[in-house]
Amino acid sequence: FQSFQNVGNEKNFVFLSKKIEPSSVLETAPLSDGLKKVEELAWNKFSGPTFTESYCWPPVALGCDVVAISHQGNDPLLYIPPILTLLQLKSDYQALPNRSGPQALILCPGWKKAQLVFDLLKTYRKGCRSLHPMLIILGEKKEAASQVEIRGCEVVVTTPCNLVRLLEHNTGLLCRLCHLVLDEMEVLLSDTAEQVFTILDCYRKATAQAQGNLPHQIIAVGTQWNKHITPLIKEFMHDPHIVITVIEEAAIFGNVQQVVQPCMNSNRTAELLRILDFTQRNLEKVLVFTDSITEVEMIHKDSAGDQEHMKAKSVILLTESSSCHAPGILHYLKHAGAEIPEELYDLTPRVLESEEDKFSRPLCACLKAFGICRNRTECPDRHQINSSIDMAQNVADEMIETPERVTILPLFIVHATNYFGRIVKKQKDPYTVLAKEMNDYFKVPGHRISVNNVEKSVFYGLCEGAICHRVQVVETPAKDEENVCKVTIKYIDEGRTSQVNSDQLLHLPAKFQSLPPQAVEIVVCRVKPIDNEVEWNPKVTDHINHKIKGKLHHAKVVHTLGRTVWVDPMVGVTHLATMKMWINEYNIRSEILSTGLGTDNPEHIGEIQKLCRQIPVLDHAERLEHLSTKEDTAGLEEAPSPQDPSIQENPAESCNSSVTPPSNVAVQTKEAENSTVHQQKGCHPQIKWYQDNASVTLKVQILRAADSKCEFSREKVAFSAYSEGKLYVADLELYQSVIAEQSTCVIKNTEAVILLVKEKKGAWCKLLKNKNVHVSLDFEHWEESEDERSFTVGSGKLSYPPAGSEDWFESSEDSDTESDE
């Protein structure tokens, strides 16, 4: 059954599997009187249900199974009002067992959507008798599920992953369930199909065991068809009402064959006539869309006679003049599972590359925070490097004197792993000096000169109590009658933005503008939200915000791009000035993992490195202009290499001599280029090392090593092996001596493990005599005595953290010992 409806001046398409009489007026809608009053109160000038709602509400209110696909398919109001109406009919639920559990369960694709649905339920429960909704978002901690009690709760809102964790603890949770809703089903069935079908199977078993005549209903709403909807309908639904108001999705449901025929614009009429070249034995009905009446007359062709029902086919003529539609057509054909011509694959990248609008957008925040954007087709931001934007301003090299340890002061927390703040210099921090001078200057009333004409991008002063800030105007709206307006400003030394009255801005003398903006963006690496969520749960962000804001931290910089620094790890510290030492209090990544709402993200740094390879290698002049590199060799040697194992995606890529361009990490160390490593004919493998009191362990990252050799001497170890046709060589000159006869090398599937027995017991402050960019600490395997775990006193001594910890910093503030060799 199909229907075309008129609403106002627009024609709306709807496909219906069974006839439905739409409820387009609120007064006659199948909702309770209490809800109708809430509707009017909440929507004020609400004129009636939307087109899709008018077809969805009637079957949902009757307790029928429903599948609805619409451009508004992500709107919870498609199902909330009629479900709440059903829950008011107490007589329908008299046979429910006297146990705990919800009558309605709403599954959402993430915590953010679940929160939205929960908030709507709290709004609409005003029109319902004794409705108690419950939002359940659990971490991965085992004890979290055992602490959840569902008593006196009619509606539960959660996500599939959270519900599966609950079901593992309480298998009888669904014994009272009558209504199951899949919100944004295409997302649920794409990202969590296994969990969704596990839940559906549990629901089916619960309904089979139910006593009495209870309602059982499944509602699935979304914006797109998904291949898993077919088994959902066939295996778990009973004669559902299917409502589709998007013609493209109806075509997929109806199994319409999608064909794209590339051709030249000048030849499209002939190509179309060829396609329409019918025979009397193969008559078809044809609907042709053109740009003008003239073209209709050109291609008009009569066909007559009785025709048998045949499979529908959609043909798109793709010419050079319609190439701008190539990405959209490609996306739809993939979605429909149709055959895709090679010409479309070739055309799409060229179209995307020519889209200047997106290339001028900011770099995707998800890409920076987690190394991947899971919604690239819909994401409005950029997913490739734009040097003119991303490297317009770089972190000054003097800010990062030693990448192995920088002091960071986070001041504005965006979310759990993304902050803005300052990198504080160990000796005489320039901003600390500037801030004192500004505060002293603006204490004098005569120095507080208000600005008459506010200009965009100009620096001004702003006094907030006793503290003075440097700010930059980023937006200036039209002024009001009193010549005062709200302007958007950015605190250039903190990173946050705000709105102030224009008359609050003060003239900032030039001497206070000479120091570059100090705010940098900080990203903590190797941790992401659980369950493939794209945003951090506010509980995690609030916890981290409370713990770190305005407090000093030590961090290792593993990558930089413009004014963004990626750090791993980042540790909260306390400075004991009298003892000239720092105490490590917590590791931010570990703090996030301990909430149960974060999980490991080992690919993060590798993905950032891969992203930054898009920038072409610059010549010397360009490098000086864009990358703010140091002129002295010592400065170059301190910059982390793009082949640092902590940011390298594939060990074999160390064979390449190409340079990762962004900022500090863009410059390969001169010392490394002249080392014995580069004099070898083979590639250098990545090596991680750790130690205990008696030995040093090296883990050589190499896959399926063959023809391996490992030679030991008192102050040297030489390793070589073939992997996948390439020779890997590591010739390491040790910082201290080992017992060659007792040292060993064991080859494993993914690595070679070299054990060096120390000639003298005790901690080594580094592994090698000379810096090697391919060798780094294995932060997960440090061992120490119980007496040393808190801190170690004494200049130059390292405070190695316990096994599995990432607290690796030197305890003495005056020590210059390197920690990665």
N, C-alpha and C positions, 0 to 999 in steps of 0.2 A: 504494500500500500504506500502511495506517495501523495504528498500534498504540497501545494504552493499557496502561501498565505500572504495577504496584504496587511501591513501594519503601517499606518500613516501613508507616507508617500513612497515607502520602500517595499520591495518584494522580498519576502523571506522564504528560503527553501527549508523544507523539512522532510526527512524520510522517516516513515513509521512502519515498524514491522506489523503492528496491529492498530486499528483505528482508535484514536483518542479524541475526545471532545475537549478542546483546550479551555482553560479557565483564565481568561484574559482580564477579568475584573476582580478586584480584591474582595468585593462584597459576596461574590458567588464562589470564591476559591475554596477548596476543601481544607480549610484551616479552622482551628478552634476560635471562638469569639475572643478569648483572651489574647491569642497571638495576633489577631487582626488589629487589636488595639495597640499592641506593642509595635506592630509594623508601622502603623500610622504615626506613633510617637517617635520611633527611631528614624524613619525616613522623611518625616515632616510632610513634604508635598508628594508623597508616593502615589503615583497614578495607577499602579496595578502591576501585576507580574510581568517580567520580561517575556519575550517571545519563547525562549527555551523553557523558562519556568512554567509558562502556561501549559506546556505539554508534559513536563516532568512531574509537577505536583499531583495531578490526578492519579496516575498509576502508583506513585509512592504512597499517597494517602490511602489507597486501597490495599496496601500491603503486598503489592506485586513486586517481582524482581524487575529491575530497571537497568538498562545500559544507556547512558546519555553522552553524546559527543557534540560539543559546541565550542564556538570561540569563547564562550563564557563558562566553559566546562570546569574551570578552576575556582568557580564561585561557590562557596558552601551553601549559599541560599537556595541552590537547586534542590537540596534535600533536607536542610535543617527544619524549616517550618512544618512540612508534612510529617516528618518523623516525630517531632515533638507533639504534634496533634495525635498521632497514633499512641504515644506513650501516656496520654491522658485517659485513654480508654482502659480503665483498670480491669474491667470484666474480661478483657482478652488475655490477661496474664495471671488469672487465678490459679492455673495449674502449674505455675513455676515452682520448682523445688525450693525449699526453705534453706538456701545456702547463699554464700556470698558470691557476687559476680554481677556484671552489668547486663542490662537488657538490650542496650545498643552499644556498638563498638564502631568508632570511626578511625580508620587507618589513614594517616597522612604521610607524605613523602619526606618530611623532615620536622625538626623541632619547631621551626619558625611557622610553618603552616599549621602545625598542631596547636601552637599558641594562639594563632588567629582564630581557629575553629573554636577553641575553648572560650576565648573572649566573647565570640558571638553567642555561644550557648549561655553564658552568664547574662548577656543582654536579653535574650529571648525567654529566659526562664521566668522573667517577671510576669509573663502571661501564662505560666504553667503552674499547676499545683505541685508543690514539693518535688521540684526537679533538682537533682544534685549531680552536676557533671564533675568529672575528675580528669586531670591531665597527668599522664605518667611518662616521664622521661628519665630513664635509668642510665647509669654508667655501666662499664663492663666489670665492675667489682662484683664478686660472687654474692656478697652479703646484701647488695642493694635490692635484689628481687625479693629476698626473704623479709625485708622491712616494709614491703608494700601491703597494705590492707585495703580491700575494696568492700566496704560495708555501707549499706544504705545509699549506694550510688547507682543511678540508672544509666548514665552515659559515660563511657570511658573514651578519651581521645589519646592516641599514642601513635607510634610508628611501627612498621612491621618488625624491625630488629629489636625494639624494646619489648614488643609483645612476645616474641619468640623467647627472649630471656625470661620473661614472666612465666610462660608456659612450661619451661624447663623446671621451674621451681614449683608451679601449681598447675598440674595437668587438668584439674577440674574447673579452671577459670571460666570456661565458656559454657558451663552447664545451664545457665539462665539466659544465654544470648539468643535474641530473636531478630535483631536487625544488624547486619554487617555492611558498613559503607567503605568503599574504596575511593578515596578522594585523590584526584589527579592520577587516575589509574594507569595512564601510559607511563608516568614516571615510576610508579610503584612496580609495574610489570617489567620495566626495563632495568631498573637498578636493584630491585629486591624481589625478583620473581620467585626465587626459591623459598624465601620467607613467607611470601604471600600465599603460595600454594600449600605450604605447611599449615598455615593458619586456616585456609579454606578446608583442608582435609580434617583438621581438628574440629572445625565447626560442623562439618558434615557428620562426623561421628557423634558429636554432642546432640545434634538434632535427631539422629536415628535412635538415640537412647532416651529422648524426651518423652514424658508421659503426658497424656491429655492432648487436647486440640489447641496447640500454641501456634502463633504466627511465626513464620520464618521467612526472612527476606534478605536478599543481597542487592545492594545498589552500587553501581560502578559509574562514576562520572569522570570526564576528562575532555581534553581538547583534540586528541588524535586517536586514530585506530592503532592497535598494537596486535602483533601476531598472537600474543597470549590470551587475547580476549576470546578467541574462538574456543579454546579448551575451557575457559572460564564459563562460557555460556553452555557448552555441551555437557560438561561434567558436574557443574555445581549449581546451575540455575534451573528454574522450572518455568518454561514458556515465558521468557522475559519480554517486556516491552522495550524495543530498541528505538531510541529517538536520536536522529542525527541531523543537525542543522547546518553542517558544513558539507558542501557538495563534493569537495575533493575527498573527504573522508568517507562519504557515502559511496563514492566510486570504488574505493578500496574494499569496503565492506561488500559491495556488489560484485567484486571480482572483475571489474572493468579492465581490459587489457590496455596498458599504457605504452604508446609507441612514440618515439621522438625521431623525426626524419630530418637530418641536416640537409640543407640545400642553399644555393645562392638565391639572393633576393630577386634577381632578374628571372630566375627559373622556377619560382615557387608555384605559379599558376600551372605550368606544364607538369610539375611534380604532383600537384594536387589532382589534376585530371588523370594522371597515371594511377594514383591511389584509388580514384573513383571509377576506374575502368571495370565496370561490372559486366557480368555475363548473365543471361536469363536464368542460369542454374545457380547463380550466386547473387541474389538480390539483397540489398541492405538498405536500411534507413540511415540517412546521413544528416548530421547537423553541422553546419559550417559557420565559424565565426570569422568575420573580416573587419577591416577598418572603415570600409565605405560601401555605399550602395552600388557604386560602379563595379567594385570587385565582386559583389554578389552576382551582378548580371554577367560578368565574365565567366564565372565558374558554375553558373546555374546548369544543372543537368537533370532532366526528368527521368524518373524511374517508376515503373508501375508493376502491378501484379501482386498476388498473394505471397507473403514471405513467412518462412518458418522462423521461430524464435531462435536467434543465434547469440553467441556471446558478444557483449558490447565491446567496442574498441574505441580508444581515444587516441587521435593522431595529432601531434604537435609538429608543425613545420618550423624548424629553428634556422633562421637566416642570420647573416652578419648584422643586420639592423636590429635584431632582437637578442643580440648576444648578452645584453645587460641582464636578461632574465635567466641566464645559464645557471648561476648558483642556486636560484630558487627551484628551477626545474630539476637539477641534479639532486637536491635535497629531497624533493617530492618523490622522484623515481626510486631513490634508496629507501625511503619510507614505505613506498608501495611494493618494494621487492621486484621492480620491473627491470628489464634488460636496458643497459645504459650504453649508448654508442661511444666509441673512443673519442670522437670529435667533441663530445660534451665534457669529457674529462680534461681534454687539452684546453678547451676554451675557458673553463671555470677559473683556474688559477690566474690567467691573464686578466680576467674581469676583477677578481678580488684584489690583485695588485694595483689596479688602476683606481680603486676606491679611495680617494684622498680623504674623505670625511672620517673614516675610521682610523686612518694612519695618523691623523692629528689628535686622536683621542689619547687619554692617559693610558699607560701600560696597565694591563689587567691586574687588579689587586690580588685576585685568587692565584694568578700565575706567580706573582712575587711571593705570596705567603705560603703556598703549598707546592709550587713547581708545576701545577697543572690547572687548567680551567675546564671543568666538566661540562660546560654549556657554551662552547665557543660559538656555535651558530647563532645563539640568541644574545650572547654577551655584547654589550654596546662598545666595549673597550678594545684596545689594541693588543695583539698577541705576537708582535714582532718588534724588534728594536728600531726606534727612530732616534738616530744620534742627535738630531737638532733639539729634541725634547729631553731624552733620557740622559744625555751627557752635556746639556747646556751648562750645568753647574756640577762640579765634582767635589767630593770630599777632599779638602786640602791634604797633601801628603804629610804636612807637619802635624795634622790631627791624629794620624795613625803612625806614630813613630815606630812602634813594634806591633805588627799584626797579631803576634802570639798572645799579647795581652794589652787590651785597651781598657780604660776606665769609662764607663757609660753611666750617664744620669738620665733615666727615662722620665719625661715630664708630661707627656700626653699619651694615653693608652687608647689606641684604636680598637684593638681586640687582643685576645690572649697572646698572640705571637707577633704583633705589629705595633710598634711604638714610635713616637718622635721624642727626641731628646738631644743631649749634647755629649760629645766625646771630650772628657776632661783630661787635660794634660797633667802629668805627674808633677812637673816642676813649673811653678808660676803660671797657672792657667790664664790665658789672655782674657777670656770672658769674665772671669772673676774680678780681674783688675778693672775691666771696662765697666762692669755693673756697679762697682763701688764709686768710680768716677762719675757715672751718670746719676746715681742716687745723690751724691754730694752736690752735683751741679743743679739738679732740679729742686733741691731743698730751698734754694734761694728763690723767693717769690718772683723776683724780676726776671728770672730765667724761664719761667713758664709762659711762653708766648704762644697763644692759640693761633691756629692756621686759618686764614680766611678762605682761600681757594684750595680745596683738597684735590689732589691729582692722583690718578691711578698709577701704581707701581712705585711711587715715591716713598721713602722711609720717613717715619715720624716717631716722636716720642709719645708714650702713654703712661701716665702715672696711675697706679692702682694701690691706694693706701701709701705705704712707705716704699713700695717697690716700683721702679721705673723700667719700662720695656721698650725695646726697639720693635716697631711694627711697620708693615708694608700694606698699603691699600690695594686690595685686589678687585674691589667692585665699588662703583660710585653711582647710586641711583639718583634720580632727579631730586633737586632740593625742594623743600616746602616753602611756604610763604615767609617764614622767619629765617630763611637762608641756612637752615640746619637740616641735616639729613642723616639717616642711618647708613653707615658705610661698613663694608665687610673688610676686616683686616686680618693679617696673618702675623703672628708673633714669630719673627724670623729667627729667634734664638731658642724657641720651644717647639714650633711646628704646628701648634693649634691655631684655629681660626675663630673669629668671634665678630659680633656686630656692636658698634659703639656710635654715639653721636659724633658728628664731624667736629663739633666744637671741643671735644675732649682731646683731640690730637694736637700735639705740641711741635713747634719747630725743633728739629734735631740738628745740632751743630755738626759740621763736617768731620770734626775730630772723633765723633762717636759713630761715624758711618764707615770709617776706614777698615775696621775689622769685618771680614766677610760674615754672612749669616752663619750662625753656629748650629742651627737645627739640622739634624740628620734623621733619616728614616731607618729604623732598626727592625730587622726581621730575624726572629729566632728560628733556627732550622730543625729539620728532622722530626717534626711532630705535627699532627693534623687531627681534626675532629674524627670521632669514631663514626662508623656506619656510613662512610662516604658523604657525610654532611658537608655542605659548602661554606658554612659559617659556624663560628664558635658559639656554643651555648652561652648565654649571658652569665650563667653561674661560674663558668671558667674565667671569663673576662673580668667579672667583678672580683673574683678571688685574686687573680694576678694583679689587677689594678690596685687593690688594697695592699698587696704585698710589696710591690716594686716601685710605685710612683714616688718620685723625689728621693730615691735611695741609690747609693752608689753600687755599681756592679762591675765585675771584671768579665771580659769576654774575649774570645778569639775571633778575629775577623777572617772569614773564609772566602768572602767575595764582596766586591763593591761594584756599583753601577750608578754613575752620577752621584747623587747624595743619598743613595740607599746602601746600607751595609747589611750583609747577612752574617750572623754570628753563630758560632757553635763551639763550645757551650757559652752560656751567659749565667754567671753565678753572682748571687747577692753576697756582699762582703761587709764586714765591719772593720774600721780602721782603728787600731790601738796605737795612737801617736807616740805615747811614752815608750812603748816597746818596739816602735818602728816595724810594725807587722800588720798583716791583714788576716782576718778569720773568715773562712768561707761558711756561710750560713745555710744556703739552699741553692739548688740548681733549678732554673726556671722550667726547663724541659721536664725534669723529674717531677716538679710541682704539678705541672699540667697532667702528666701521666697518672699521678697519684689520685686525681679527681675521678678517674675512670671514664672521663669524657674525651680523652685524647688518646691517640695511638701512634705508633712508630711510622715515620715517613722517610725511609732510607733513600728514596730516589730524589729527594728535594734538591739537594745541591747540584747533583748531576744534571737535573732538568734546567736549572738556572744557567749552568755552564753551557748547555746545549743551546739555550735561547741566545746567549751572548755571542755565540759563534757566528751569528748572522751579520755582525758588524765586520766590514772588510778591514784587513790589516792596513793601518795608516802609515804613510811615510814619516820620516823624522820630523819634518816641519809641522805636519798635521797633528802628530802625536803630542808635540809640545803645546800646540794650541788647544786641543780637545781633551787631552787626558791628564794634564797637570802633572806630568811625571817629573821626578827629581833629576837634576843634572849630574849629581855626584853618584859614583858607583855604589857607595855604601847605601844610599837610599834605595837604589834598584835592588840590592841584595835583600832588603828587608821586605820587599813586596812579595806576597804569596803568588806562586806560579799557577797558571791555568791547569797545570798537570798535577797540582796538589791532590793526593788521593782522596782527600775529604770532599773534593768537588768534581772528581773525574767520573764520568759515566762508565767508561770501559778502559781497563788497564792497557789494552792494546793501542789505545789512542795516543799513548805517550811516544809512539814512534813518529808522530807528526810533529813538524817544527812550527806549525801555525800558531799564532798568538791569539789568546782570548782578549779582545780589545778593551773591555770596560775598565776605566780608572786604574787603581793600583794593580789589580790582578792582570791587567792587559800587558804588563811589561815583564817579559821573561828575564830572570836574573842572569846577569852577566857571568857570575861565578859558575852557575850551573852549566852554561853553554861551554865553558872552558874546562869543565871537570872531566875526570876520566870516563865518566858515564857516556859523554858525547863522543869520546874518542873511540868507543867500541863500535863494532860493525852492527851489533844487534840493538834491539829496543830495550829500554830499561823497565823492568816490572815495578809495580807499586808495592811498597813494603810498609807494613805496620809493625811496631815493636813495643814490647813492654818488658818489665824486669821484676825479679824478686831479689832477695839479698844475695843469692848464690849464682843466679843465671840470668841470661837475657834471651828472650824469645822473639824471633823474627818471623812474621807471616808474609810470605811472598805470594802475591795474588797472581796466579797463573793457572789457566784451565788445562787439565789433562796434559801435564808436562811429560815430555818424552826426551830421551837421551840427556837426562839431567846430570850435571856435575856440580859438586860443591867441595871446594878446597879450603882448608882452614890453616891459618898460621897464627902466630902469637898476637899480631895486631891487625889481622886482615882476614876477610872471608870473601871468596869469589864464587858466585853462583851463575850457572848457565843452563838453559833448557830450551827445547823447542815446544811451541804451542800453536796448533792450527797453522803450521807451515812457516811460522816466524820464529826467529831466534831472539831470546831474551837473555840479557847479560846484566849482572850486578856485581861490581867490583868495589867492595866497601872497606875503607880504611878506618879501623875502630879507634875510638877515643881512649879506651883503656885495654889492657891485655886480657886474653882468654887462654884457657888450656885447650890447645888444638886437638889433642888426642882424645879428649872426653866430649868434644862438641859433635853434634849429629845433625843430619838433615833427613826429614821424612817427607816423601812425596804423597800428597792426597789428591782427590779429584779436582778440587777448585783452588788448591794452594799448596805451597811447599812450606813446611814448618822447620825452621832452623833453630836449634838450641845451642847457645854459646855458654859454656861454663866459665864463670869469672875466675881469674887467677887470684884476685883478692876480693873477699866478700865485702859487700857494702853497696850503697846506691850510686849509680852513675848519673851525673847531671846531664849528660847527653850521650848519644850513641856513636856519632862519627866525628872525626877531626875536622872535616870540611862539610859545609852545608850541601845537602842533596834534596832537591825538590820532590823526589820520588819517595822519600822516607818520612814517615810521620808517626806520632805516638798512637798507640791503640788505647784509647781512653777507657775502654771497658775492662781492662785486665790489670790495672795497677794494684800492687799489694804493698802493705806496710804493717808495721807493728801497731798494736792498740795504742801505745803511748804517743804515736806520731799522728794519729788520725785527726785530732782537733787542729793542731798546728805545730810547726817546727820553728824554734827560735834560732836565729843566727843568720848572718848575711850570707847569701849565696846558696843556702840549703833549700832543697825542694820539699814541699809538703805533699807527698804522693797520697792521693785519696784511696779509700778501700776499693776492693775489686768490684767492678760494676758501676762505680761512681764516675762522674764526669768533672769532679772538683779537682782541677789539675794545676792550679796556679801556684806560683812561688809565694812563700810566706813572708819573705823579707821585701820591703818596699824599695830597697836600694840595690837589689840583685839584678844583674843583666843577663843571667844565665838563660840560654835558649832552651825551650821545652819541647821542640819537635825533632831533635836530632840526638 
